[in-house]
Structures are given as C-alpha cells and as structure tokens.
C-alpha cells in the first residue's frame, strides 16, 4: 500500500473527527471529514500507527460500520 503522508489535509481531517475517541459511522466520516473511500483512509491512518477499531451493528435493520480510534498515530 502507498499511504499518503500523515500531514495530508485529507488524513488530518479524518484524524480530527476520530480524535474524540468515540465511534463514528462511515457516513459521519464522509460528511464531517469530507473524505470518500473511508476504508482506504482508515488503512492509511493504521499504516501510520493509528489503532482504529471497526465494528458493525444493525441499526433499524441496516448494517452500519463504526470506527473508533483508540490510539492516535505519532505525528512527526
């Protein structure tokens, strides 16, 4: 995988949303961080050392994915 630099605006926006340590849905991240391909963004953040848990839950009969950052990457 070729991850973007951690200082990229796209990854920084995602980090800002995830930094509160609470679960965020894919839709939350698309809207609040203005990113697409959320799974790729999460993979890039993990590449830089972030620990992000992904869980799925059924909400109103629909499957939702929730991302929770438990450890932020070390920013240089």
Secondary structure as GFF3:
##gff-version 3
##sequence-region A 1 76
A	DSSP	alpha_helix	9	18	.	.	.	ID=ss1
A	DSSP	beta_strand	24	25	.	.	.	ID=ss2
A	DSSP	alpha_helix	26	32	.	.	.	ID=ss3
A	DSSP	alpha_helix	38	47	.	.	.	ID=ss4
A	DSSP	beta_strand	51	59	.	.	.	ID=ss5
A	DSSP	beta_strand	62	71	.	.	.	ID=ss6
###
